[in-house]
Structures are given as structure tokens and as C-alpha cells.
Amino acid sequence: MSSIQHRINAFVKLGTFLSQFSNKRIEEKDNIEHNELFFEGFLHQIKLAQEYNSWFTKDNILFALESWSIALSVNNLKTFTSTLNDKNITPKTVAIIMAGNIPLVGFHDFLSVLISGHSVLVKQSSNDKHLLPFLAKYLEFAENSFKGNITFTEKKLTNFDAVIATGSNNTARYFEYYFKNKPNIIRKSRNSVAVITGKETHEDFENLSNDIFQYFGLGCRSVSKLYVPKDYQFDTFFNGMYCKKDLINNAKYANNYDYNKAVYLMSEFDLLENGFLMIKEDESYASPIATLFYEYYDNEIDLKIKLHQEREKIQCIVAKNFIENEVAFGQTQHPKLTDYADGVNTLEFLSKI
């Protein structure tokens, strides 16, 4: 395998390639390596991904691509890999079982395995199968040593040394049993929450609308639950959400909204809604599409204790000067490379297998 610097360079080239695809514009730039082979083809893959999975709108795909193009800078990758020591790593084959809830959701694991000097064996979700194999081909052109070290399979996984698997709480139990004899990272379902204190501004709630609605709320970093003070009035909150009113024009989102609203009304649940978002008092973390759960809290200390006790179920806590390791309003979908899913340091795991 090549040196870590060569691997970093390849991912930087990929980031530069991805910089041509954003919601502001799609634009073929000059002096991008291998563009003549990949630019038009990638446009086609974006189109296929949209057609195959209607949650993967063009906006959501381009948002993911732009996020990765920003993340894959020289400085970010050097910071990310600063603890890796090539001399201590014996190349192994690492299997990754990917989720398919948002575009390129497994890319961080894919990057981590390759940049550590290992080979990768990828089993993709059928919901997200178009983008990554194409980008893997680009990487093989950008760095020759990747050739033969990236494999995609739809069959049963065989001949691997370690595994990173992401799934629901049910599939995680299966993974834990099935991979118990291999070094593994098994990820379960997590959700993100926001703590409202009553001091938030209209701008805070507009920012929060990005944390709630990006990817239609399907990501583990998407806020699905609010904690609000006793007797909280939701007017300012709903005013901030209004900037996302056009979501209801998406047929699949609208169908989910109508269906869940009908279920709640028939069950005679108390609801607050604004025509595209329902909020419902509920102790659960995972809310259905177009719905946000909320729970009242009496005092901040008890809430902090509860969030600490429930940390295994929570990916991000969005708040404003409330708790350590909080994420600022509007920032959940802009993680740094070192913001590891479930707080498990993937690079550290990969350096010890």
C-alpha cells in the first residue's frame, strides 16, 4: 500500500472533483484531474440515485457532495490522520456494512479504512448504491495503489479481518452475534435532540430548521426531539420553522405528513401543527417523518442528568450554552471528520486490528 501522504492526496483530489457539484451550481471546472472520464458519468449517477430513491432529492444529494468536498481538504485530512502511524499498521481487509438513510452515509467509514492503509470490502444498502462505487473508481485513478483494495459485494461477506456495521437496533443484535469473533464496531439507531431554554431567537430556530429538515430528518444527526421548559409557548419555534414550508411540495414527504396526521387524529393525540410539521408530546426519541416529539423538563440539572444517562441513544445535543459537547443550532449536518458516529474513534480501532 502507498504512504499515508499519497492516500491523503488522493482524497484531496476527490474533494476537488466533488467541489463541482453543489446546490449553488453544478459547473465543470478546468484543471480537475480525470474530469474528462468522470464528470458526465457522475452527473448520470446523481440522476440514477434520485430516480432509485425518492428521498434522495437532487438538493439532498448535492448538499452531501458539497459537505464532503469541504471536508476533504488537505488541512482537514492531515488533522484527521495526525494520530495514525503507518509503521504500526498491518494492512487487513475491513468489511463495511452501510446504512442507506442519507446519501453517502457510509463514506466516513470508507474513508477511514482506506486512509488507514487497509483494504475495504463494502456491502451497500440497496437504497444508496449509485454514488460510492463511482467515487471509488475516481480514487483508483487518483491513486494507483487503491486498485485491487476496494471491493463492493452484494453477496455474503467472506474473507475479511474486521467489520464496521451500521443498522437498526434489531439488525445490530444480529450483527453482534454474527461478527462476535471479529474485531468490530456495531452501530445501532441513534437520534439527535435539541434543548430549548426559551431564550432562543428567531434566527436560532431558522438554523434549527436545518437540523430538523435536512435529508427529511432521516439522518442520525437530524433532530427528532425537543426538550422544552414547562408551559413553553411554541409560537417563536413555529415562526422559525416556516422557512421550510416548501417541503410539503415533495410528494413523498406530503404523503407521510398526511398519513401520520390521520393516525394521530384517529388516536386522539394532542397535536400542534403548521401545515408541514406536527409536534407531539412523546417520551420516545425516534419520531416519524414530518413529526417532531417534545418533552417538558422541570429543571436544567435533572435534564442534564437524563441526557447523560441516555447518551447511548443520542447522537447530537443541539443547544445554546447548555451542556458540554453541544452542537450549535444549524450545525448538526456539518460534522468535522473527527466527529465520530456514536463517539467511537474509528481510526483508533483501525490502527489496532
C-alpha positions as CSV (number, residue, x, y, z in Angstrom):
1,M,0.0,0.0,0.0
2,S,1.1,3.6,-0.6
3,S,2.3,6.1,2.0
4,I,-0.3,8.0,4.0
5,Q,0.6,11.2,2.2
6,H,-0.3,9.5,-1.2
7,R,-3.6,8.4,0.3
8,I,-4.4,11.9,1.6
9,N,-3.5,13.4,-1.8
10,A,-6.0,11.0,-3.5
11,F,-8.8,12.1,-1.2
12,V,-7.9,15.7,-1.7
13,K,-8.3,15.2,-5.4
14,L,-11.6,13.6,-4.8
15,G,-12.7,16.6,-2.7
16,T,-11.7,18.9,-5.6
17,F,-13.7,16.8,-8.0
18,L,-16.7,17.0,-5.8
19,S,-16.4,20.8,-5.5
20,Q,-18.0,21.0,-8.9
21,F,-21.3,19.7,-7.5
22,S,-23.3,21.9,-5.1
23,N,-26.7,23.4,-4.7
24,K,-25.4,26.8,-5.8
25,R,-24.3,25.4,-9.1
26,I,-23.1,22.4,-11.0
27,E,-20.2,23.5,-13.0
28,E,-17.4,21.7,-14.9
29,K,-14.2,23.4,-13.9
30,D,-10.8,23.5,-15.7
31,N,-7.8,21.6,-14.4
32,I,-9.6,19.0,-12.4
33,E,-7.8,15.6,-12.8
34,H,-9.7,12.9,-14.7
35,N,-12.7,15.2,-15.3
36,E,-12.9,14.0,-18.9
37,L,-13.6,10.5,-17.6
38,F,-15.8,11.2,-14.6
39,F,-17.7,14.5,-14.8
40,E,-20.5,13.5,-17.1
41,G,-20.6,10.0,-15.6
42,F,-21.1,11.3,-12.1
43,L,-24.0,13.5,-13.3
44,H,-25.6,10.4,-14.5
45,Q,-25.1,8.6,-11.2
46,I,-26.7,11.5,-9.4
47,K,-29.7,11.2,-11.7
48,L,-29.9,7.4,-11.1
49,A,-29.6,7.9,-7.3
50,Q,-32.6,10.3,-7.4
51,E,-34.7,8.0,-9.6
52,Y,-34.0,5.0,-7.5
53,N,-34.7,6.5,-4.1
54,S,-37.1,9.4,-3.9
55,W,-35.8,10.6,-0.5
56,F,-32.6,11.3,-2.3
57,T,-33.6,14.6,-3.9
58,K,-31.2,16.5,-6.1
59,D,-30.9,19.1,-3.3
60,N,-30.1,16.5,-0.7
61,I,-27.5,14.7,-2.8
62,L,-25.8,17.9,-3.7
63,F,-25.8,19.0,-0.1
64,A,-24.0,15.8,0.8
65,L,-21.5,16.1,-2.0
66,E,-20.7,19.7,-1.1
67,S,-20.2,18.8,2.5
68,W,-17.7,16.1,1.6
69,S,-15.9,18.4,-0.8
70,I,-15.4,20.8,2.1
71,A,-14.3,18.0,4.5
72,L,-11.7,16.5,2.1
73,S,-9.2,19.4,2.3
74,V,-5.5,18.9,2.9
75,N,-5.7,20.5,6.4
76,N,-8.8,18.5,7.5
77,L,-7.3,15.2,6.3
78,K,-3.9,16.0,8.0
79,T,-5.7,16.8,11.3
80,F,-7.8,13.7,10.9
81,T,-4.9,11.3,10.3
82,S,-2.4,13.0,12.7
83,T,-2.6,10.1,15.2
84,L,-2.0,7.4,12.5
85,N,1.4,5.8,12.3
86,D,1.9,3.8,9.1
87,K,4.7,1.7,10.6
88,N,2.3,0.3,13.2
89,I,-0.4,-0.8,10.8
90,T,-0.5,-4.2,9.1
91,P,-2.9,-3.9,6.1
92,K,-6.0,-6.0,6.7
93,T,-9.4,-6.3,4.9
94,V,-12.1,-4.4,6.7
95,A,-15.8,-5.1,5.8
96,I,-18.2,-2.2,6.0
97,I,-22.0,-2.8,6.1
98,M,-23.5,0.5,5.2
99,A,-26.9,2.1,6.1
100,G,-28.8,3.8,3.3
101,N,-30.8,6.5,5.1
102,I,-29.0,9.5,3.6
103,P,-26.7,10.0,0.5
104,L,-23.1,8.6,1.1
105,V,-23.9,7.9,4.7
106,G,-21.1,5.3,4.8
107,F,-18.4,7.4,3.3
108,H,-16.7,8.3,6.6
109,D,-16.1,4.6,7.3
110,F,-14.9,4.1,3.8
111,L,-12.5,7.0,4.0
112,S,-11.3,5.8,7.4
113,V,-10.5,2.3,6.3
114,L,-8.6,3.3,3.1
115,I,-6.7,6.2,4.6
116,S,-5.5,3.9,7.4
117,G,-3.9,1.7,4.7
118,H,-6.4,-1.2,4.8
119,S,-8.4,-2.8,2.0
120,V,-12.1,-2.3,2.1
121,L,-14.9,-4.7,1.4
122,V,-18.2,-2.8,1.1
123,K,-21.8,-4.1,1.4
124,Q,-24.0,-1.2,0.5
125,S,-27.6,-0.6,1.3
126,S,-29.9,-1.0,-1.8
127,N,-31.2,2.5,-1.0
128,D,-27.8,4.1,-1.7
129,K,-25.8,2.1,-4.2
130,H,-25.0,4.5,-7.1
131,L,-22.7,7.2,-5.8
132,L,-20.0,5.5,-3.8
133,P,-18.8,2.9,-6.4
134,F,-18.3,5.7,-8.9
135,L,-16.3,7.8,-6.5
136,A,-14.3,4.7,-5.6
137,K,-13.4,4.4,-9.3
138,Y,-12.2,8.0,-9.3
139,L,-10.0,7.2,-6.3
140,E,-8.4,4.3,-8.1
141,F,-7.5,6.7,-10.9
142,A,-6.2,9.3,-8.4
143,E,-4.1,6.7,-6.5
144,N,-2.9,3.6,-8.2
145,S,-2.4,1.7,-5.0
146,F,-6.1,1.7,-4.3
147,K,-6.7,-0.6,-7.3
148,G,-7.5,-4.1,-6.0
149,N,-8.0,-2.8,-2.5
150,I,-11.7,-1.6,-2.9
151,T,-14.3,-4.3,-3.4
152,F,-18.1,-4.0,-3.5
153,T,-20.3,-7.0,-2.9
154,E,-24.0,-7.9,-2.7
155,K,-23.2,-11.5,-1.6
156,K,-22.5,-12.8,1.9
157,L,-19.3,-11.3,3.3
158,T,-16.3,-13.6,3.3
159,N,-12.5,-13.2,3.7
160,F,-12.3,-10.2,6.0
161,D,-10.5,-9.4,9.2
162,A,-12.7,-6.8,10.9
163,V,-16.1,-5.3,10.4
164,I,-17.9,-1.9,10.8
165,A,-21.6,-2.4,10.6
166,T,-24.5,0.1,10.9
167,G,-28.1,-0.9,11.2
168,S,-31.3,-0.7,13.3
169,N,-31.3,-1.9,16.9
170,N,-32.7,-5.2,15.7
171,T,-30.1,-5.8,13.0
172,A,-27.4,-4.7,15.5
173,R,-28.3,-7.7,17.7
174,Y,-27.8,-9.9,14.6
175,F,-24.5,-8.3,13.7
176,E,-23.2,-8.6,17.3
177,Y,-23.9,-12.4,17.2
178,Y,-22.7,-12.9,13.6
179,F,-19.5,-10.9,14.0
180,K,-18.7,-11.8,17.6
181,N,-15.4,-13.5,16.6
182,K,-14.1,-10.5,14.6
183,P,-12.9,-7.1,15.8
184,N,-16.0,-4.9,15.2
185,I,-17.8,-1.6,15.5
186,I,-21.5,-2.2,15.6
187,R,-23.7,0.9,15.4
188,K,-27.3,1.0,16.4
189,S,-30.0,3.5,15.8
190,R,-29.4,6.9,17.4
191,N,-31.3,10.2,17.2
192,S,-30.5,13.8,17.9
193,V,-32.2,16.2,20.3
194,A,-32.5,19.9,20.8
195,V,-32.7,21.6,24.2
196,I,-34.9,24.8,24.2
197,T,-34.5,27.2,27.1
198,G,-36.9,29.9,26.0
199,K,-34.0,32.4,25.3
200,E,-33.7,31.4,21.6
201,T,-34.0,33.9,18.8
202,H,-35.9,33.7,15.5
203,E,-32.5,33.1,13.8
204,D,-31.7,30.2,16.2
205,F,-34.9,28.5,15.2
206,E,-34.3,29.1,11.5
207,N,-30.9,27.4,12.0
208,L,-32.6,24.6,13.9
209,S,-34.9,24.0,11.0
210,N,-31.8,22.8,9.0
211,D,-31.0,20.3,11.8
212,I,-34.6,19.1,11.7
213,F,-35.5,19.0,8.0
214,Q,-32.2,18.3,6.1
215,Y,-32.5,14.9,4.5
216,F,-36.2,15.0,5.6
217,G,-35.0,14.2,9.1
218,L,-33.7,10.7,8.1
219,G,-30.2,11.1,9.4
220,C,-29.0,10.1,12.9
221,R,-27.7,13.7,13.2
222,S,-31.2,15.0,12.4
223,V,-33.1,16.5,15.4
224,S,-36.2,14.3,16.1
225,K,-37.0,15.5,19.6
226,L,-37.2,18.8,21.6
227,Y,-36.8,19.3,25.3
228,V,-38.8,22.4,26.3
229,P,-39.4,24.2,29.6
230,K,-42.7,23.7,31.4
231,D,-45.5,25.8,29.8
232,Y,-43.4,26.7,26.8
233,Q,-45.2,28.5,24.0
234,F,-44.3,27.2,20.6
235,D,-45.1,30.4,18.5
236,T,-41.4,31.5,18.1
237,F,-40.4,28.0,17.3
238,F,-43.1,27.6,14.5
239,N,-42.1,31.0,13.1
240,G,-38.6,29.8,12.7
241,M,-39.7,26.6,11.1
242,Y,-41.7,28.5,8.4
243,C,-38.8,28.9,6.1
244,K,-39.0,25.2,5.3
245,K,-42.7,25.3,4.3
246,D,-42.0,24.2,0.7
247,L,-41.0,20.7,1.9
248,I,-44.7,19.8,1.7
249,N,-44.4,20.1,-2.1
250,N,-42.4,16.9,-2.0
251,A,-45.0,14.2,-2.7
252,K,-43.3,11.5,-0.5
253,Y,-43.0,13.9,2.4
254,A,-46.6,15.1,2.0
255,N,-47.8,11.5,2.0
256,N,-46.0,10.8,5.2
257,Y,-47.4,14.0,6.7
258,D,-51.0,13.2,5.8
259,Y,-50.7,9.6,6.9
260,N,-49.1,10.4,10.3
261,K,-51.6,13.2,10.9
262,A,-54.5,10.9,10.2
263,V,-53.1,8.2,12.6
264,Y,-52.6,10.8,15.4
265,L,-56.1,12.4,14.9
266,M,-57.8,9.0,15.0
267,S,-55.9,8.1,18.1
268,E,-57.0,11.5,19.5
269,F,-53.5,12.6,20.4
270,D,-52.9,16.2,21.2
271,L,-51.0,17.8,18.2
272,L,-49.6,21.1,17.3
273,E,-49.0,21.5,13.5
274,N,-48.4,24.2,10.9
275,G,-49.3,22.5,7.6
276,F,-46.0,20.7,7.1
277,L,-44.7,19.8,10.6
278,M,-46.5,18.2,13.5
279,I,-45.2,18.3,17.1
280,K,-46.4,15.7,19.6
281,E,-45.6,15.2,23.3
282,D,-43.8,11.9,23.5
283,E,-41.0,10.3,25.5
284,S,-39.5,8.4,22.5
285,Y,-36.5,9.7,20.6
286,A,-37.3,8.5,17.0
287,S,-40.2,10.5,15.6
288,P,-41.8,9.6,12.2
289,I,-41.2,11.8,9.1
290,A,-42.9,15.2,9.3
291,T,-43.2,14.8,13.1
292,L,-41.2,16.1,16.0
293,F,-41.5,14.8,19.5
294,Y,-41.2,17.0,22.5
295,E,-40.9,16.6,26.2
296,Y,-41.2,19.1,29.1
297,Y,-38.5,19.5,31.7
298,D,-38.8,21.0,35.2
299,N,-35.2,22.0,35.8
300,E,-32.0,22.0,33.9
301,I,-29.9,19.9,36.3
302,D,-32.4,17.0,36.0
303,L,-32.4,17.3,32.2
304,K,-28.6,17.2,32.1
305,I,-28.6,14.0,34.2
306,K,-31.2,12.4,32.0
307,L,-29.3,13.3,28.8
308,H,-26.1,11.8,30.3
309,Q,-27.9,8.6,31.3
310,E,-29.5,8.3,27.9
311,R,-26.3,9.1,25.9
312,E,-26.2,5.7,24.2
313,K,-29.4,6.7,22.3
314,I,-28.3,10.2,21.4
315,Q,-26.0,11.3,18.5
316,C,-26.1,15.1,18.9
317,I,-27.4,17.5,21.5
318,V,-28.3,20.9,19.9
319,A,-28.3,23.7,22.4
320,K,-27.0,27.2,23.2
321,N,-24.7,27.3,26.2
322,F,-26.5,24.5,28.0
323,I,-24.2,21.4,28.1
324,E,-20.7,20.3,27.2
325,N,-20.2,18.9,23.7
326,E,-23.3,20.5,22.5
327,V,-23.7,21.3,18.8
328,A,-24.7,24.8,17.8
329,F,-28.1,25.5,16.2
330,G,-27.9,24.7,12.4
331,Q,-24.6,22.7,12.7
332,T,-25.6,19.0,13.0
333,Q,-25.3,18.3,9.3
334,H,-21.8,19.9,9.2
335,P,-19.7,17.4,11.2
336,K,-15.9,17.5,11.2
337,L,-14.0,14.4,10.2
338,T,-13.2,13.9,13.9
339,D,-16.9,13.9,14.9
340,Y,-17.1,10.1,15.0
341,A,-20.5,8.4,14.9
342,D,-21.5,7.2,18.3
343,G,-18.3,8.8,19.7
344,V,-16.3,5.7,18.7
345,N,-12.9,6.6,17.2
346,T,-12.9,4.6,14.0
347,L,-9.2,5.4,13.2
348,E,-8.1,4.2,16.6
349,F,-10.0,1.0,16.1
350,L,-8.5,0.5,12.6
351,S,-4.9,1.1,13.9
352,K,-5.2,-1.7,16.4
353,I,-6.8,-4.5,14.4
